[in-house]
Amino acid sequence: MKRSSILEKRRQQVKPEARASVALSFRIVDRIREILEEKGLKQKDLAERLEERS
């Protein structure tokens, strides 16, 4: 896939700490999605369960 030179320049300006934070966020999201899939649940189900606890 060809990358946009403008986006690539901008990406290079992002601090490593910010990249690490975003990467961690994506790993968390991926894990939540895996767990939901294993349990046969949807994001809506999770939202409803969280709402019940608040």
Secondary structure in CASP SS format (residue, H / E / C, confidence):
PFRMAT SS
TARGET T0000
AUTHOR 0000-0000-0000
METHOD secondary structure of the structure
MODEL  1
M C 1.00
K C 1.00
R C 1.00
S C 1.00
S H 1.00
I H 1.00
L H 1.00
E H 1.00
K H 1.00
R H 1.00
R H 1.00
Q H 1.00
Q H 1.00
V C 1.00
K C 1.00
P H 1.00
E H 1.00
A H 1.00
R H 1.00
A H 1.00
S H 1.00
V H 1.00
A H 1.00
L H 1.00
S H 1.00
F H 1.00
R H 1.00
I H 1.00
V H 1.00
D H 1.00
R H 1.00
I H 1.00
R H 1.00
E H 1.00
I H 1.00
L H 1.00
E H 1.00
E H 1.00
K H 1.00
G C 1.00
L C 1.00
K C 1.00
Q H 1.00
K H 1.00
D H 1.00
L H 1.00
A H 1.00
E H 1.00
R H 1.00
L H 1.00
E H 1.00
E H 1.00
R H 1.00
S C 1.00
END
